Amino acid sequence: MAIGYVALLTIGAYTASVLTAGTVMAPMGAFPALGLAAVAGAFFGVIVGLPALRLRTFYFAMTTLGFATIVTQITLAWQEVTGGGIGIPGPALPAPLDTAWGFYYFCLGAAVVCTWATANLAHSRFGRALVAIRDSEVAAEASGIDKPRMLILVFILAGALAAFAGGLFASLQTYITPDAFTFDLSLLFFIAVLIGGRGSILGPLLGTIVLTLLPEVAAPLAAWSTFLYAALLLVIVLAIPGGIAALLDRSNRLPLPENRAIQPRAEALAPLLGRPEGRNPEARSPEVPETMTLTGIVLAFGGVRAIDGVDLAVRQGQVHGLIGPNGSGKTTTLNVISGYYRPEAGRMAIGGVVLPPGAPVGRAARGIARTYQTPRLIGEASVLQNVMIGASIEGTASFVEALLSLPRHRADERNMAARARLALAAVGIAGLAEVRADRLQHSELRFMEIARALMLKPAFLLLDEPAAGLSVEEIKRLGALIKAVSRQGIGVLLVEHHADLIFDICDQVTVLNLGKVLAAGTPAEIRVHKEVVSAYLGG
């Protein structure tokens, strides 16, 4: 959320005005000046957005506000170019746009095009990726979404549009000074988004219209304008946190069936998990099962060795259980494989190809998918959209193609949606595809997360306590689903505390204790292993 985005409006207004006024070079026409203003806005949009790679929420908002203050001070100080406090004439558009109605229709047309393009982007893999980064960065990384690249692309777009709007604003004003770009204008944009509802296209548009008309309707109360804005914002935040968009959205307020059941369909797995193409050029043919191996992995937090020389081998087409007492290093091992932790020693490889430590974003491209102890959902998105995020790296359309809704983008969307519905059918929650994910029960979220992981067509699937919080019947169905997934040639590494599930479906079991491998073998061998029985199983 940016408070100081008015800085890009200022940059666009002054760039267009300076180029048409000829204070630094020969004067140019209004349209070339507006185009160059958009280019300048795109460049500075990236500059404004770079802190977002590390900062979040109010910290990022304050950096944008600081940038806006800097831009205002530059326009005041650079008098020979910007006119300083005196100002500079805005660009004059040619006929017929030089009339009030001509200019109005031009702005309206530009707004329609921008809204259409924004809606296209929102309903693309890029839009879903941005929402995933905002609401669940971990899930985004596990799906192979490159956060820096996505943020840079969207800040380029936002900066270009804001600066183009600034050029039009300068033309409307006919003469601009730094006083035209105040902190109140920044707040107006910010409040419009909050009132309209973030994550919506229509909401902020309606919020802007409300805030534009309010001063006209309440002209006699001009002295109370700040109070009215504050009161309106409080009402929205307290009564309708989702803004106008949430008020208008009736589809997600409909009651859901109370006695719905999760019914996985194993027959849907084969078409869903067809042979993946273009993932890893070094990988061997999928007809030859590969093995993911960990050799001598060591990881310490301070003076505590969370993993101490762990060796592990997970073979495609098998379910490998990873069990042990709490604190034994099970989830930490999954985090090392997933790239969230960088081990201090040891080697990881898939089929002889070394798996580089760290870099969680790259794991999806190497055929590694996973779920988490606590389901990572994008609550404001539908179940179908949550699952489609899992196939983000498979899209072929570029950012511009998505923005303009070109044929390749539309084909991508049709394919991803069809596969996502297939994944939901496979895990047994196809009837909930259009429901917002934050309305699902805990057990349904578990299966939704598995569906999202399967969208990657993974070579290896890491499951972190998927049976936690499930009923006895749901655990049985989960076990059957995991076994069916492994029969499709996927290697499953299962971390679980339900010993019965482990011994029922696993082909191999590794037991950890205090970060070390206590035992490894078949379920039958682990059941009677004295040290395992003493340390973990009891008896």
N, C-alpha and C positions, 0 to 999 in steps of 0.2 A: 504494500500500500504506500503510495507516494503522495506526500503533502506538497512538495515543491515542484510539481510538474509544470507549473506556470513558467518555469525557467525556459522550457523548450518552446512555449508559446512566445516568450520574449525573444528568444534567438531567431525564430522564424520571422517575427514581425520586423525586427531590425535588419536581418539579412535581406529580406525582400525590399525594405525601404532604402537601405544603403545602396543596393544594386541599381534600383530605379532612379535614385537621386544622383548617382554618379559621384559620390564623395571619395571613392577609392579608385575608380576606373570609369571608363566611358559608360554613360547610362544605358541600360538595357530595357527591353520590354517587360511588361508585368508578368507574363506567363513564364518566360525563362527565369525571371527572378524568383517566382514562386517555386519552380522546380528546384533551383539551387538552394532555396530556403529549406525545402524538404530534405535535400541531401545533407545540409548542415545539421538539421534536426536529427537525422538518422545517426550521424557521427556522434553528436553530443548525447543522444539517447543511450548509446553504449557507455559513454563516460559516466552518465548519471546511474546507469544500471549496474556497473561493475561492483559497487559495494554489496549488491544483492547476492553475490556469490558467497559472501561470508556473513552478512548481516541479515536479520529478519525483523519483522514487525516494526515496532516504534523506532528501533535503532536505524533501520534503513530509511524510514520516513523522515527522520531528523537529518540524515545526510542529504536527502533531496531538498529539504528546506534550506540547508546551508548552501547548496549549489545555487538555488534561486537567489539568495542574498548576494552571492558573488557576482552573478550575471547582472543584477541590478546595479551594483557598484561599478562594474565595468562600463555599462552604458552611461553612467553619470560622468565617469572620469575621461572617457575617450571622446572628448568634445569635437575634435576635428573630423571624426567619422560619424558619430551618432548624434551630434548636436548637444550632448550633455543634457542639462536640465531644460534647455530650450526646446529640444526635440527635433524631429525630422519629418518631412512629408511622407505619407504612406504611398504605396504603389497605386496608380490610377489604371483601372481596367478599361479595355477598349469597348466601344459600342458593340452590342446593345447592353453590355454588362455594366455600363456606367450609370444606368438608371437604378432607382430603388428596387423596382420589381425585377429587373434583369439581374441585379446582384443577388437578390433574395432567391430566385430560382436557381442560380448557379450554386449558391451555398447549399440549398436544399438538395440539389442533385449530387453534390459532393458528399453530403451527409448520408444520403441513401446508399451510394456506392460504398462508402466506408463501413456502414452498418452491415451491408450485405457481405462484404469481404470479412469483417470481423465474425459474423455468424458462420461463414464457411470455415474459418480457422477454428472456431470453438467446437465445431462438429467434425473435426479431423483428428488424426492421431497426434498432431502437434498440440491442439487444444487440450486433448485428454492428458497429454504428457505434462503440460503446464499445470493443470489442476492437480495431477499426481505429485508434482514437485512441491506445490503449495501445501497440500493436505497430508501427504505421506511420502517424504523424500526417500525413505528406505525402500518402500515398494517401487518407487520410480527407478531407483538404482538397480534393484533386482530384475526389473523388466528391461534393463539395458538403456534407459533414457539418460542421455548426456545432459546434465543440468546446465553447465556453462554454455554449451551450444544453444540450447533452447532459450535461455534467458537473453543471450545476445541477439538472437533472431527476433524475439518479441520486443526488445527495447529498440532495435533498429526500426521496426514497424511503428511502434508507438511514438518514437521520436520524430519520424518523418511526418506522420499524420498531425501531431501536435504543432510542428513548425509550419506546416502548410496552413493549418488553421490560424496560426499567428500571422502569417502573411495576409490572409483574408481579413483578419481582425484589423490589421494596420490599414488596409484599403477601406474598410468600413469607417474607421475613425478619421481617415484622411490626413491626420497629423498625430504622431505618437510621441509621448514622453515617458520616462521611467515611471511616472506616477500612475500610468494606466495599468501597470502590472504589479499589483499590490498583494499583500498577504491575504487580504479578503478574497481575492480572486482564486488563490490556491485553496482556501477553505471552501469556496463555492463548489469547485470540482470534487473535493474530498467528500463534502456532505452529500452531493448528488449521487455519488457511488454508494454511500452508506444508506441513504434513503431508498435508492432504487434497489439495492441488493447486489452484493458482489457475486461474481460467477454467473451473472445474467446479462443478456444483451438488451432486452426490452426494459428491465428495471432502471438502470442508470439513465436511459433515454427519457423515461417518464419522470425520474427524479430531477433531471435537468430542466424539463419543461415546467414542472411545479415550481422550482426555484427561480425560473425566469419570469413566470406569470405572477408569483406571489407579490413582488414589489409593486406591480401594476395594480393588482386588485386591492392591496393594502396600502396604497399611496398615502392616505391620511395618517397612517401609523409608521411613517418612514423613520421617525425617531426611535421606534421600538423594533426596527428590523433585526438588529443583532439578537435581541431577546426572542423574537419570533423564530429565528433560525435555530437558536439553542433549544427552545421548547419543542420544535418540530423534531429535531435530532433526538432529544430525550425520549419523546413518545415512540419514535421508530425503534430505537435501541432497546427500550424496555418492553414495549408491547408487540413489536414485529421485528425481532432480531434479523430476520432474513430480508427485510425491506419490502418494498412494493411487490417485487417479483414473487416472494413467498406468499404474499396475500393473494396474488392472482393464480398461483399454482394450486389447483384443486385436486389434481390427479394423485398426489402423494398424501392426501388426507383421507382417502377412501380406506375403509377397514380391510384388513387382510384376513384370509381364512385362519381360524384358530387351530384347527386340527390338521393342518397340512403336514405332510410327511416327506422326508428325503428319500427318494427312490432312485439310486444310481442305475444307469443303463450301460453295462459293459460293452454292448454291441456298438455304441457310438464312439468308442475309443479308437477303433481301427481307422475310420475315415478322418478322425480328428488328428491322430498322431501319424499321418502319412509321412513318408520319408522326407526329412528336412533337407532343403537345398541351400547351398551358398553360405553355410554357417562357418565352417572351418576348413580351409583348403588343405590343411595338413592332416585332417582326420582320415582314418581309414574307412573303408567301405562299411556301411551299417550292417551288412550281412556277417561281418566278423565282429563279435562282441568285444568291446573295449573295457578296460579296467581303469578306474580312477584310483590312484595310489597316493598315499601319504607316507613319507618315510622320515622318521626321526624328527617330527615336528616339535618344536619347543617354543613356548610363549610364556612370558612372565609379566606380572603386573607388580611393579615394585620388587619386593623380595619374595613374592609368592609365585611359584610356577604353576600356572593354571593348566598348561599342557607340558608334559615332561617326557619327550621322546616317543610320541605316539606314532605307531605304524598302523595303517588301515588300507584295505583294498576292497573297493566296491565294484562289482562286475555288472555290466549291462545285462538285463533280463533277470536280475535277482533282487530280493529285498534283503537289505543288510541292516540289522538292528544295532543300535548304539545305546547301551543302557549303563546305569550306574547310579550311585547315591547323588543327592543334591550337592552341587559344588564339585562334581568329579571332572568337569570339563567338557560335557557333551555339547551344549550350545556354543561354547567357545570354539570347539572343533568345527562346528558348522559355520561359525563366523570367519574362521581362518579360511575354510574352503571358499566361502562366498566373497572373500576379499576385504571384509570389514576390518580384520586384524591382520597385521603383517608379522609372520612368525620370525623369531630371532635365529632359528636354525631349522634345517630340514628341507625337504623337497616335495613338491606336489606335481603330479603329471596325469594326463589322460591319454592312454594309448601310446605312451612313449613321448608325447609332446608336453614339455614343461608348462605347468600352470603358473604364471607369474604371481608373486605375492602382492597383496593389495589390489587396487583397481576394481572395486565391486561392479562398476558399470560394464566392464568387459566380460563378466561371467556369463551373461545371457547369450552373448554371441558365441561363447564356447560350449553352449548346450547345458548350462547349469541353471536350474530353477529351484526356488525354495519357498517355503511358508514359514510362519513365525509363531512363537508361543502365544503372543497376542495378535489376532488378525489385523493386518494392516489394510484398512479400507479407506476409500475416498468417499466419505459419507454423503457429500452433496451430489454425487454422481449415481446413476442407476446401477443396478447389478450388472446389466449388460455392458455398460461403459466401463465398469471396474474390470470386467473380464477382458474386454477389448484392449485395455492398457497392456496386457500381457503380450500382445502381438505387435507392439509399437515398432520394434526393430525390423519387422518383416515388410513394412510399407515401402513402396517404390516411388511414390509421388513426392516431389520436392515441396518446400515451404510455399513457394510462389504458386505451384499447381494447386495446393490445398486452399490458398488464399483466393484464387480465382475459380475454384471448383471445376477444374479441367477434367477430362475423361479419365485419366489415369488415377486421379484422386478418388473419383466416384467409384471406380472399379475396386480400389483398395478398401474403401468403406464397405462395399457390398460383401467382399470376401471376408473381411474381419468380422463383420456382424454375423455372417452365416456360420463362421467357425466358432464364434463366441456362443451362439445359441447351441451349437453342437456340444461344446464344452459343458455348458450348463445342463444339457440333457444327460451327458455322461456322468456328472456328479449328482444328478437327481433334483435340481432346483430350477428346471426350465420355466416353470410357471411364475417365477419371481423375476424374470428378466427386466421388466420395466419398473420395478419397485426401487425406491431409493435405498442404497445399501445400509444406511444407518437405521432403517426400520426392520432389518432382519434380526432373527434370533441368533444367539451365539453359535449354535450348532450349524446354522445355515451359512454364517460367515466363514466357518472352517471349510466347508465344502466349496464356497465361492472362491476362497483363496487358492484351493487346489485347482479349480477350473482355470483361474488366471495363470497359474504356473504351467498348466498343461498347454496353454496357448503358445508357449515357446517351442513346442515339440521337443522337449528336452532330451538330452542323452542321459542326464542324471537329475533326479528329483530329490531334494533335501526336505524332509518333513520334520518340523520341530514341535513335538507333542501335539499332533493333530487330534488326538482323542480326548484332550482335556476338556471337561465340561459336557461331554456327550453322554447320552443315555446308553444303556446296555445294548439296545437294539441298533442304535446309531453306530456304536463301535463295531458291531458285526458287519454292518453295511460298509463302513469305512475300510475295514480289513479286506472285504471282498473287492472293493474298488482298488485298493493299493495293490493287491495281488493281480488284478486284471491289468493294471497299468504296467506292472513289471513284465507281464506276458507279452506286452507290445515291444519288448526290447529295451525298456528304460531301466537303468539302475536306480534303485530307491534306497536312500540312506534315511532310516527311520529312528529318530530319538523319541522315546516313549517310556512312561512310567507304568503303563498297563502291561504287566508281565505276560498276562494271558494272550494279549494281542501280539506281542513280540514272538512268543513261542508258537503261536498258531500260524503266522504268515511268513516269518523270516526264513531265509535260506541259510544265512550266516549271522552270527551275533558277536559283537565285540563289547566287552565290559570294561569300563573305565573306573578307576578309583584314585582320588587325589592326583588327577592329571596323568596317570600312567595306565597302560593296558594291563588289566588284571587277568583277563582270559579272552580267548577268541576261538570260535569253533561253531559247530552246528548247534541248534537249539537243544538237541538231546544231550550233547556234551556239556553245554553250559548249565543245564538243569541239575547235573550231578557234580559239578565242579565244587570242591569243598570250600575254597576261598570265596567263590562267588556266593554260595549259599550263606556263608558266614557274614560277608560284608554287605550283601544287597538283598538276596531273596529271603533270608531268614530261615530258621530251622536248625 
